[in-house]
Amino acid sequence: MLYLIGLGLGDAEDITVKGLEAVRRCRRVYLEAYTSVLPAGREALEKFYGKELILADREMVEQEADSILKDADVCDVAFLVVGDPFGATTHSDLVLRAVNLGIPYRVIHNASIMNAVGCCGLQLYNFGETVSIVFWTDTWKPESFFDKIKKNRQNGMHTLCLLDIKVKEQSVENLMKIQTICQLEALQFHRGRKIYEPPRYMSVNQAAEQLLAIIQNRRLQGEEPEITENTICVGLARVGAQDQKIASGTLYQMSTVELGGPLHSMIVTGTMHPLELEMLNLFSVDSSKFENNAFQRNT
Amino acid sequence: MLYLIGLGLGDAEDITVKGLEAVRRCRRVYLEAYTSVLPAGREALEKFYGKELILADREMVEQEADSILKDADVCDVAFLVVGDPFGATTHSDLVLRAVNLGIPYRVIHNASIMNAVGCCGLQLYNFGETVSIVFWTDTWKPESFFDKIKKNRQNGMHTLCLLDIKVKEQSVENLMKIQTICQLEALQFHRGRKIYEPPRYMSVNQAAEQLLAIIQNRRLQGEEPEITENTICVGLARVGAQDQKIASGTLYQMSTVELGGPLHSMIVTGTMHPLELEMLNLFSVDSSKFENNAFQRNT
């Protein structure tokens, strides 16, 4: 049996009792380590589960899936995913491969950022399409997520913005460095060895700055955007962990709010119900400003 | 401390390890029993937790919230919710009341139907606004959910339809019966005693029938609806439980598909990615028909 097990969002104890029993029963346990990250870290998980974890990066899952599934028809194998196995990223590929090999699979669900954001008080059924905000580079500054947020807001809906994660990234500079080295003398040593950048996690500040830049662009193009510096947003950090932080305020305030370490997410609000407003006010950066701006939108 | 603890979707073992520890530590443990239902049932939970559960129906939560929060500033009280505490239904009222009384609160998240539906292979970020399909009565047949589904589909998005639950419902007939009895002789015995209907849970069949009826209405009004008998839908029953069932097929097929006991949910698909199609095909009622209809939409 292949078990796809969600770990939830906070620490080792956020696994379900059913999930923990399955992990302890499995012969091999993989930890998906490229679409999210648990604040607890791998060692804490290994200690709590009493099991050694095999880190599964994108390369392994995409190129060596058969090694993950090896013998799963005769023994139990677990594939652990931060959040839910079918949350922000799905692992359909692995499931389809298992089914094609005749290996039965079972999903053990858990909280993911897709439902846990409800903790800020905005109601999940008032959310439109979820968007991903990607890190801009000098030469690549996509704005498509802005138009989706705009559309949601025009429909009165909130938008959950998932913020970019870069793990085991091979930068252009690094790829060139490897190439140069290979062409010179250290060929034998470096062949097949990849150099990776340190992981990067987009903060709410960075996401807000990119959105503010888009608003400026749009104004230069003569558009008065649906979303402005004063649109009420929510910044969330480490949702589900002991030290989670939630801050509500204007988009401009989000560009400077201090939320600490990763992972961050952001919500751009649509039209708010009075109960949603009251909940968000619990987390406001500046209560008087919050009420002013929120009131403007909702009347 | 007030703990709001998600129980997940299947059985007693779907609580997280952290949630279980909190439950065992609490002086009083309430089980929210009106917006959802755990297949496992109350006794199984009590046995597994080693704790007596106090059933909290809508009346208690809305009218006697202070009794739930009593002494929560000096002892630990747990409020258990099937799924996630901020999933399909939020408990913001209880949180705000606690905050106003100076009682600290903590949320322990879990899977909810809002994220666990991902198990059918449709990707959560391709979902638009979630809708609720309510039981029609002879005199009340709202169609507003249909227009939301239509809008999502026009935008290429899938729609999760949450299906109606009626628990501890006082029917018009029952209310009249009580009144009559009271006016006659049994006044003393029946005073203050309410008679409730047995709980009702909408099935995928019923939801599909209501949608098909709306499509007929719209055609009579000269509209050729965006959603037809042949639109690909997904019926889900008891998601997360050992005996969960998923069936994909046309809306018409959903009106007769056999999914067993509650709780049911339904998805009306939008535009599908090839990987989504391949996953849905695993659950198709009739594979050849599925491919025909799905292909029509996606080209």
Interface residues (C-beta under 8 A of the other chain):
Chain A: G6 G8 L9 G10 D11 A12 E13 D14 I15 T16 V17 K18 L20 E21 D84 P85 F86 G87 A88 T90 S92 D93 V95 L96 V99 V107 H109 N110 A111 S112 M114 N115 A116 G118 C119 G121 Q123 L124 Y125 N126 F127 G128 E129 T130 V131 S132 K151 N155 M157 L162 V239 G240 L275 E276 E278 M279 L282
Chain B: G6 G8 L9 G10 D11 A12 E13 D14 I15 T16 V17 K18 L20 E21 D84 P85 F86 G87 A88 T90 S92 D93 V95 L96 V99 V107 H109 N110 A111 S112 M114 N115 A116 G118 C119 G121 Q123 L124 Y125 N126 F127 G128 E129 T130 V131 S132 K151 N155 M157 L162 V239 G240 L275 E276 E278 M279 L282
